[in-house]
Amino acid sequence: MTIIEVPPVTQNVIAALADLADCVCNELANSGGGETCWCGLYPGALVSWDYCGECNGGRCGMGYVRLAEVFPYSVFPQQELDLRATYPLA
């Protein structure tokens, strides 16, 4: 078995994405849009549209959060090369 260690900065990005997905899903359910068939994190540039139609129990549609880009910066929004991982991420 191969064990892949995830750097702490990556863990922070994943945690932020998970929190954002929770927020999106809650807002969709509570803001009049109604509960979705599926809501959460989705990898890649293109999302699957499998859950955009009618689902069981009157639920309809989907919500998702994906990471489009992340980079270190010293002066936002200019990307910085940071081999020591000392700059914040945008």
Number of C-alpha atoms within 10 A of each C-alpha: 3 4 5 6 6 8 8 9 12 10 11 12 14 14 12 12 17 16 15 17 20 17 14 17 21 15 14 17 14 11 9 8 12 16 21 21 19 17 19 18 19 15 12 10 8 8 13 10 9 10 16 15 12 12 14 7 8 10 18 17 18 20 19 16 20 17 13 8 6 10 14 19 17 15 10 11 10 10 14 15 11 13 8 6 10 10 15 14 16 13
